[in-house]
Amino acid sequence: MGRLEGKSVIITGAGSGIGRAASLLFTREGAKLIAVDKTDAVRETVDLVHKAGGTADAVIADVGVESEVQGYIANALSAYGKLDAIWANAGIGGGLIPIAEQTPEHWQEVLRVNLIGPFLAVKHSIPHLVKQGYGAIVCTASVAGLKANASGHPYAASKAAVISLVQTTAYSLSGTGVRINAICPGLIETGMTKPLFDGAKQRGSEDKIGQLNPLKRPGQPIEIAAMGLFLASDEASYVNGQAFPVDGGLTASMPYAGKPI
Ligand SMILES: NC(=O)c1ccc[n+]([C@@H]2O[C@H](COP(=O)([O-])OP(=O)(O)OC[C@H]3O[C@@H](n4cnc5c(N)ncnc54)[C@H](O)[C@@H]3O)[C@@H](O)[C@H]2O)c1
């Protein structure tokens, strides 16, 4: 028996990085998947799942557009007859622009994808989850939502807001049996961080990446997918309303320049 055997699951941002790793892991564990992304790359993810013997359908959708969110949820219900878990994972970085040069339009786009996207996933999944009396929602936040210096301002604000969305929604769902949690990844090697990794490779300083955490390395998408698997599964039946850093220990410390004690 897989850890998600027979469960109908949606993962957004499934065309790359964490979402693709999660798609492969969840389906290997028996989930029937609706893989959502705004790009065609989600079809490659679904091909990989099929080659590995898993069950998945691809849906091209923009997670920040309400009608498209309603569409991908309807897809899960029509394909698999129910919805057991949803991982609102899609996100954009937003770059590193000095605050004096940032525009409201830039903020609006980052918030639209990174915050409104998870909000719409919550809004349109909970009627189905609440009706059946169980279900799990996972949202990808970030260490940038916990502390400064991990990203630009709108990205950090969007991820802090995702953590708040998770906390407040856990209480909105009181007594329903539906759980919601967030994951706060540290630096993970994905499409989003490719420029950083490529730049370091070009400079020959790849071994400097990830040195701020006590594991002394960046993370891999599968290491975030593993936390998502736990939170989406019944193994996490008493885990609710929390935001879990998966960051090699990065956020465990105050800034500290000396030799570790
Ligand atoms: N990589 C990191 O270091 C890191 C750290 C903390 C948090 N995160 C978060 O992890 C999540 C996954 O990102 P990743 O690192 O795998 O990056 P990624 O760029 O490899 O994957 C993100 C996917 O989301 C999709 N996407 C973007 N906007 C979308 C939209 N409007 N509608 C539908 N799909 C959309 C992209 O097409 C892409 O396939 C994001 O929420 C990101 O903010 C990443």
Ligand as a Chemical Component Dictionary entry (heavy atoms), coordinates in Angstrom:
data_LIG
# 
_chem_comp.id                   LIG 
_chem_comp.type                 NON-POLYMER 
_chem_comp.pdbx_formal_charge   0 
_chem_comp.three_letter_code    LIG 
# 
loop_
_chem_comp_atom.comp_id 
_chem_comp_atom.atom_id 
_chem_comp_atom.alt_atom_id 
_chem_comp_atom.type_symbol 
_chem_comp_atom.charge 
_chem_comp_atom.model_Cartn_x 
_chem_comp_atom.model_Cartn_y 
_chem_comp_atom.model_Cartn_z 
_chem_comp_atom.pdbx_ordinal 
LIG N1  N1  N 0  13.393 26.987 -5.077  1  
LIG C1  C1  C 0  13.496 27.560 -3.881  2  
LIG O1  O1  O 0  14.591 27.821 -3.371  3  
LIG C2  C2  C 0  12.232 27.881 -3.112  4  
LIG C3  C3  C 0  12.375 28.321 -1.783  5  
LIG C4  C4  C 0  11.235 28.623 -1.052  6  
LIG C5  C5  C 0  9.981  28.487 -1.633  7  
LIG N2  N2  N 1  9.861  28.072 -2.928  8  
LIG C6  C6  C 0  8.527  27.952 -3.489  9  
LIG O2  O2  O 0  8.335  26.663 -4.005  10 
LIG C7  C7  C 0  7.275  26.699 -4.964  11 
LIG C8  C8  C 0  7.700  25.924 -6.188  12 
LIG O3  O3  O 0  8.748  26.624 -6.824  13 
LIG P1  P1  P 0  10.044 25.914 -7.456  14 
LIG O4  O4  O 0  11.198 26.317 -6.649  15 
LIG O5  O5  O -1 9.765  24.483 -7.693  16 
LIG O6  O6  O 0  10.150 26.756 -8.810  17 
LIG P2  P2  P 0  9.947  26.361 -10.335 18 
LIG O7  O7  O 0  10.037 27.653 -11.068 19 
LIG O8  O8  O 0  10.871 25.260 -10.706 20 
LIG O9  O9  O 0  8.446  25.811 -10.388 21 
LIG C9  C9  C 0  7.341  26.664 -10.243 22 
LIG C10 C10 C 0  6.256  26.233 -11.203 23 
LIG O10 O10 O 0  5.115  27.063 -10.978 24 
LIG C11 C11 C 0  4.559  27.395 -12.240 25 
LIG N3  N3  N 0  3.796  28.629 -12.154 26 
LIG C12 C12 C 0  4.248  29.891 -11.953 27 
LIG N4  N4  N 0  3.243  30.756 -11.999 28 
LIG C13 C13 C 0  2.101  30.064 -12.237 29 
LIG C14 C14 C 0  0.743  30.406 -12.412 30 
LIG N5  N5  N 0  0.334  31.676 -12.351 31 
LIG N6  N6  N 0  -0.153 29.421 -12.630 32 
LIG C15 C15 C 0  0.253  28.127 -12.713 33 
LIG N7  N7  N 0  1.531  27.739 -12.578 34 
LIG C16 C16 C 0  2.453  28.701 -12.351 35 
LIG C17 C17 C 0  5.771  27.539 -13.165 36 
LIG O11 O11 O 0  5.403  27.436 -14.532 37 
LIG C18 C18 C 0  6.667  26.406 -12.678 38 
LIG O12 O12 O 0  6.436  25.217 -13.399 39 
LIG C19 C19 C 0  6.999  28.176 -5.217  40 
LIG O13 O13 O 0  5.833  28.553 -4.497  41 
LIG C20 C20 C 0  8.203  28.862 -4.643  42 
LIG O14 O14 O 0  7.927  30.180 -4.242  43 
LIG C21 C21 C 0  10.962 27.759 -3.670  44 
# 
loop_
_chem_comp_bond.comp_id 
_chem_comp_bond.atom_id_1 
_chem_comp_bond.atom_id_2 
_chem_comp_bond.value_order 
_chem_comp_bond.pdbx_ordinal 
LIG N1  C1  SING 1  
LIG C1  O1  DOUB 2  
LIG C1  C2  SING 3  
LIG C2  C3  SING 4  
LIG C2  C21 DOUB 5  
LIG C3  C4  DOUB 6  
LIG C4  C5  SING 7  
LIG C5  N2  DOUB 8  
LIG N2  C6  SING 9  
LIG N2  C21 SING 10 
LIG C6  O2  SING 11 
LIG C6  C20 SING 12 
LIG O2  C7  SING 13 
LIG C7  C8  SING 14 
LIG C7  C19 SING 15 
LIG C8  O3  SING 16 
LIG O3  P1  SING 17 
LIG P1  O4  DOUB 18 
LIG P1  O5  SING 19 
LIG P1  O6  SING 20 
LIG O6  P2  SING 21 
LIG P2  O7  DOUB 22 
LIG P2  O8  SING 23 
LIG P2  O9  SING 24 
LIG O9  C9  SING 25 
LIG C9  C10 SING 26 
LIG C10 O10 SING 27 
LIG C10 C18 SING 28 
LIG O10 C11 SING 29 
LIG C11 N3  SING 30 
LIG C11 C17 SING 31 
LIG N3  C12 SING 32 
LIG N3  C16 SING 33 
LIG C12 N4  DOUB 34 
LIG N4  C13 SING 35 
LIG C13 C14 SING 36 
LIG C13 C16 DOUB 37 
LIG C14 N5  SING 38 
LIG C14 N6  DOUB 39 
LIG N6  C15 SING 40 
LIG C15 N7  DOUB 41 
LIG N7  C16 SING 42 
LIG C17 O11 SING 43 
LIG C17 C18 SING 44 
LIG C18 O12 SING 45 
LIG C19 O13 SING 46 
LIG C19 C20 SING 47 
LIG C20 O14 SING 48 
# 
